[in-house]
Amino acid sequence: METDQLKHQVLEEIRLLSDPDDEAVAEAVVRVLGAEGRQHFLSLKQKQLQARTLFNAIRRLDILQELIDDEGITEIMIIGTAVFVEEAGRIRKWEKEFSSMETVEDIVQRIAGNSNRMLNTRTPMADARLPDGSRVHLVVPPVALDGPVVTIRRFPKDPIRMRDLIAWESISEEAAVFLERLVRAGYNLFISGGTGSGKTTFLNALTEYIPREERVILIEDNAELQIRGIPNLVRLEAREKNLEGENEITIRQLVRAALRMRPTRLIIGEIRGEEAIDLLQAMNTGHDGSISTGHANSTRDMLSRMETMVLMGMDIPMKAIRSQIASGIDILVHLGRLRDRSRKVLEISEILGAEEEIRTRTLYAFEEEGEYDGNIKGKWIRKNPLQNTGKLAAAGLL
């Protein structure tokens, strides 16, 4: 008998229960499967698998639950009934598919509902979260032409620390120690990189160097960061518009509100638009040690995007914008994903000031030495010493 038919029988079993818990559903699954004569010929392992599959179809996320429970899967992508996964940096089509488009639609609505999001033809896109903290982006017809499109970004249960990144050769120990001193001394850092380059992971790793006695305001579009060890931590999350197009809370509003909360430093998950000017103004008015990230293909590209984002929030001369950026941000860290799918810190640069253009100087750079067994090998070269050492001296770390 097909899973959909078994699922219908279980739902009939629990239909009269006002609020069935997991245990009640599991008992109904056992009763329904026990009534199936052919299960008599199954092994204990096969019976357990069938029961778990049916339970997941009713109470969890159907076949997706297997992937959710697999810590090696970092991304799950659904197009209609087809499922693709990212594992060890590589994307492949999963061998399983959903039984029907209706099953996918049911799961999409379940995910949206659990995050208080509404999905329909009028509002066909939404961001949500799973109970384990995974980030979900949902798109349904008519925008999605081939059925619902679901993208799930997984995060490890335990946050990745800098020592893990060093072990994975994402950064050298020397460069990591250098960044640790900068974070402790209160340098303003900005992390750039393309999609999937590891910006959020790297930002999270840097936060372990923030002194415990500081008051930190964390602002995110969707809560992803797992900052630990800071007792005085305030976490804020933006909110989308409701069906009436009201009650939106933007990153920019949260940044302005945070400045009234007596922060020592601000951590902003990602800058995408007009909130850039508010971050720069915070960096320029005593909130040293603030950190944020942004999408860009290079350090120079990030500075250009920053200029554009500032213009989205305030119409001021370009010279003034570049001056704000140069005086606000001390260090740029650029990440990349190489052709072997590894993620690395490619460049650490210092901002020296602004004239006609913003002047930067490379402090560390990753240089390839060759490719062995499909893996890119290289080393981080120290190009120049830090010129702006004032904050290090003030913190007693010079």
C-alpha positions in Angstrom: 0.0 0.0 0.0 1.3 3.5 -0.9 2.5 5.8 1.9 -0.2 8.3 1.0 -2.9 5.7 1.6 -1.3 4.6 4.9 -1.0 8.3 5.9 -4.8 8.7 5.3 -5.6 5.7 7.5 -3.4 7.1 10.3 -5.1 10.5 10.1 -8.5 8.7 10.3 -7.2 7.0 13.5 -6.3 10.2 15.2 -9.1 12.4 13.8 -11.2 12.3 16.9 -8.3 13.3 19.2 -8.4 17.1 20.0 -4.6 17.6 20.0 -2.7 14.4 19.3 0.9 14.4 20.5 3.8 12.5 18.9 3.2 9.5 21.1 -0.4 9.2 20.0 0.5 9.5 16.3 3.3 6.9 16.7 0.8 4.5 18.3 -1.7 5.0 15.5 1.1 4.3 13.0 1.9 1.0 14.7 -1.8 0.0 14.7 -2.2 0.8 11.0 0.9 -0.9 9.9 0.1 -3.9 12.2 -3.2 -4.3 10.3 -1.3 -4.8 7.0 -0.8 -8.4 6.5 2.3 -8.0 4.3 4.2 -6.4 7.1 4.3 -9.8 8.7 7.0 -10.8 6.3 9.2 -7.8 6.9 12.3 -7.8 9.1 12.4 -5.8 12.3 14.6 -3.2 10.6 12.3 -2.9 7.6 9.3 -2.5 10.0 11.1 0.2 11.9 12.0 2.0 8.7 8.4 1.8 7.4 7.1 3.2 10.7 9.6 6.0 10.8 8.8 6.9 7.1 5.1 7.0 7.8 5.5 9.0 11.1 7.7 11.5 9.3 5.1 11.9 6.5 2.5 12.9 9.1 4.4 14.6 11.9 7.6 15.8 10.4 8.7 16.8 6.9 8.2 13.5 5.0 11.3 12.3 3.2 13.0 15.6 4.0 13.3 14.5 7.7 16.0 12.0 6.7 18.1 14.9 5.3 17.3 17.2 8.2 18.7 14.6 10.6 21.9 14.1 8.5 24.4 16.6 9.9 26.6 16.1 6.7 24.0 17.9 4.5 24.5 21.6 4.4 21.9 22.6 1.9 18.6 21.1 0.7 17.0 22.3 -2.5 13.5 21.2 -3.8 12.1 21.9 -7.3 8.6 20.4 -7.6 9.0 16.8 -6.4 12.8 16.6 -7.1 15.3 17.0 -4.3 18.9 18.2 -4.5 21.4 18.3 -1.7 24.8 19.9 -1.0 27.3 17.7 0.9 31.0 18.3 1.3 30.7 21.4 -0.9 29.2 19.5 -3.9 25.6 19.6 -5.1 23.9 16.3 -6.3 20.4 15.1 -7.0 19.1 12.9 -4.2 17.9 9.5 -5.1 14.5 10.0 -3.4 11.6 12.2 -4.6 8.3 13.3 -3.1 5.4 11.0 -4.0 3.3 13.9 -5.4 3.2 17.7 -5.9 0.4 17.8 -3.3 2.8 16.4 -0.7 5.3 19.1 -1.4 2.6 21.8 -1.2 1.5 20.4 2.1 5.0 20.5 3.5 5.6 24.0 2.2 2.4 25.3 3.9 3.4 23.4 7.1 6.8 25.1 7.2 5.3 28.5 6.5 2.6 28.1 9.1 5.0 27.1 11.8 6.9 30.4 11.2 3.7 32.5 11.1 4.2 33.1 7.4 1.4 33.1 4.8 2.0 31.7 1.3 -0.5 32.0 -1.5 -0.8 33.4 -5.1 -0.9 36.9 -3.6 2.2 36.4 -1.4 4.1 33.7 -3.2 7.5 34.1 -1.4 8.5 33.9 2.2 11.4 33.2 4.5 11.0 30.8 7.4 12.9 28.7 9.9 12.8 25.1 11.0 12.8 24.1 14.7 16.5 23.3 14.5 17.3 26.8 13.3 17.7 26.0 9.6 16.9 28.9 7.3 14.2 28.3 4.7 13.3 30.2 1.6 9.9 29.3 0.0 8.5 30.2 -3.4 5.2 28.9 -4.8 3.3 29.3 -8.1 2.6 31.4 -10.0 6.1 32.8 -9.4 7.6 29.2 -9.4 6.7 27.7 -12.7 7.5 24.1 -12.0 6.0 23.7 -8.6 7.1 24.9 -5.2 10.8 25.8 -4.8 12.3 25.3 -1.3 15.8 26.1 -0.3 17.0 25.1 3.2 20.3 26.3 4.6 21.5 24.0 7.3 23.6 25.1 10.3 25.7 22.9 12.5 24.4 22.2 16.0 27.6 23.4 17.5 29.0 26.6 15.9 32.2 26.3 13.9 35.1 28.0 15.7 38.2 29.6 14.4 40.3 26.5 15.3 38.0 24.5 13.0 38.6 26.9 10.1 42.4 26.7 10.7 42.2 22.9 10.7 40.3 22.9 7.5 42.9 25.3 6.0 40.3 28.1 5.5 42.7 30.5 7.1 46.3 30.3 8.5 46.9 30.4 12.2 49.0 33.6 11.8 46.2 35.4 10.1 43.6 34.1 12.6 45.7 35.4 15.5 46.1 38.7 13.8 42.3 39.0 13.4 41.8 38.0 17.0 43.9 40.9 18.2 42.0 43.3 15.9 38.6 42.1 17.3 39.7 42.4 20.9 41.1 45.9 20.2 37.8 47.1 18.7 38.7 47.4 15.0 35.6 47.7 12.8 35.6 44.7 10.4 33.6 44.1 7.2 33.5 40.6 5.7 32.7 40.2 2.0 32.3 37.2 -0.3 30.1 35.6 -2.8 27.1 33.3 -2.1 28.2 30.2 -0.2 31.7 31.6 0.6 31.2 31.1 4.4 30.6 34.8 5.5 28.1 33.9 8.2 30.3 31.0 9.5 33.4 33.3 9.6 31.5 36.1 11.3 30.3 33.6 13.9 33.9 32.4 14.5 35.2 35.9 14.9 32.6 36.7 17.7 34.4 34.3 20.1 37.1 36.9 20.4 34.7 39.6 21.7 35.4 40.4 25.4 32.7 38.8 27.6 32.1 42.1 29.6 30.9 44.0 26.5 27.3 44.7 25.6 26.7 43.4 22.0 23.6 44.1 19.9 23.1 41.4 17.2 20.8 42.3 14.3 19.8 39.9 11.5 17.4 39.6 8.7 16.9 35.9 9.6 18.4 34.6 12.9 21.4 32.4 12.0 24.3 33.4 14.1 25.1 31.2 17.2 27.0 33.7 19.3 28.0 32.2 22.7 29.9 33.3 25.7 28.6 36.9 25.8 26.1 37.3 28.7 25.1 40.8 27.7 23.9 39.9 24.2 20.7 41.4 22.7 19.4 39.6 19.6 17.1 41.4 17.2 15.5 40.0 14.0 13.8 41.9 11.2 10.1 41.2 10.3 8.4 41.1 6.9 5.2 42.9 6.0 1.9 41.2 6.8 -0.8 40.5 4.3 -2.0 44.1 4.5 1.5 45.3 3.7 2.0 46.7 7.3 4.0 46.1 10.4 7.4 45.6 8.6 10.5 46.0 10.8 13.6 46.6 8.7 17.3 46.2 9.4 17.6 50.0 9.3 15.0 50.5 11.9 16.7 47.9 14.1 20.1 49.6 13.7 18.6 52.9 14.8 16.8 51.3 17.8 20.0 49.4 18.8 21.9 52.7 19.1 19.5 53.6 22.0 20.3 50.4 23.8 23.8 51.3 25.0 25.7 48.9 22.8 29.5 48.5 23.0 29.5 47.1 19.5 27.0 46.1 16.8 27.0 42.8 14.9 24.9 43.0 11.7 24.4 39.7 9.9 24.4 41.2 6.4 24.1 44.6 4.9 22.0 44.7 1.7 20.7 48.3 1.3 20.1 51.7 2.9 21.0 50.4 6.4 24.6 50.7 5.3 24.6 54.5 6.2 23.3 53.8 9.7 26.0 51.1 10.3 28.7 53.5 9.1 27.4 56.3 11.3 27.5 53.9 14.3 31.0 52.9 13.5 32.0 56.6 13.3 30.3 57.5 16.6 32.0 55.4 19.2 30.8 51.8 18.5 34.2 50.4 17.8 34.5 46.7 17.1 31.3 46.5 15.0 31.3 43.7 12.4 29.0 43.0 9.4 29.0 41.2 6.1 28.0 41.8 2.5 27.9 40.1 -0.9 30.7 41.0 -3.3 33.2 39.3 -5.6 36.2 41.2 -4.4 37.3 43.8 -1.9 37.1 46.6 -4.5 33.7 45.4 -5.5 32.5 45.5 -1.9 33.5 49.1 -1.5 31.7 50.0 -4.7 28.5 48.2 -3.5 28.8 50.0 -0.1 28.8 53.3 -1.9 25.7 52.3 -3.8 23.9 51.1 -0.7 24.7 54.3 1.2 23.1 56.3 -1.7 20.0 54.2 -1.3 19.6 55.6 2.2 20.9 59.2 1.9 21.6 61.5 -1.0 25.0 62.9 -0.2 28.1 63.6 -2.3 30.3 60.6 -3.3 33.3 62.2 -1.6 31.4 62.3 1.7 30.3 58.7 1.2 33.8 57.5 0.7 35.0 59.5 3.7 32.3 57.8 5.8 33.4 54.4 4.6 37.1 55.1 5.1 36.7 56.5 8.6 34.2 53.8 9.7 35.6 50.5 8.4 39.1 49.6 9.5 39.6 46.1 8.0 38.1 44.2 5.0 38.1 40.4 5.0 37.3 38.8 1.7 36.3 35.2 1.4 35.9 33.0 -1.6 35.0 29.5 -2.8 37.7 27.9 -4.9 37.2 25.5 -7.9 37.7 22.5 -5.5 34.7 23.9 -3.6 36.8 24.8 -0.5 36.1 28.0 1.3 39.1 30.3 2.2 40.0 33.7 3.4 41.4 35.2 0.2 42.4 38.6 1.4 42.7 40.8 4.5 43.0 44.5 3.7 43.3 47.7 5.6 41.5 50.9 4.6 43.9 53.8 4.7 41.7 56.7 3.8 39.8 58.3 1.0 40.8 60.8 -1.7 39.4 60.4 -5.1 39.0 56.7 -4.3 39.1 54.7 -1.1 42.7 53.6 -0.5 43.3 50.1 0.7 46.4 48.0 1.3 46.6 44.2 1.4 47.8 42.8 4.7 47.4 39.0 3.9 46.6 37.2 0.7 46.1 33.6 -0.2 48.4 32.4 -3.0 47.9 29.1 -4.8 50.8 26.8 -5.1 49.2 24.0 -7.1 46.5 21.4 -7.2 46.9 17.9 -5.8 44.3 15.1 -6.1 41.7 17.7 -6.9 42.5 19.9 -3.8 44.0 23.4 -4.2 47.1 23.9 -2.0 48.5 27.3 -1.1 49.6 29.6 1.7 48.8 32.9 3.2 51.4 35.6 2.5 51.8 38.6 4.7 52.1 41.4 2.2 52.3 44.5 4.5 52.2 45.4 8.2 49.2 47.1 9.7 49.6 50.8 9.5 46.8 52.0 11.7 48.0 50.6 15.1 46.3 53.1 17.3 43.5 50.8 18.6 45.9 48.0 19.3 48.1 50.4 21.3 45.1 51.7 23.2 44.0 48.2 24.1 47.5 47.2 25.2 47.8 44.6 22.4 50.6 46.2 20.3 
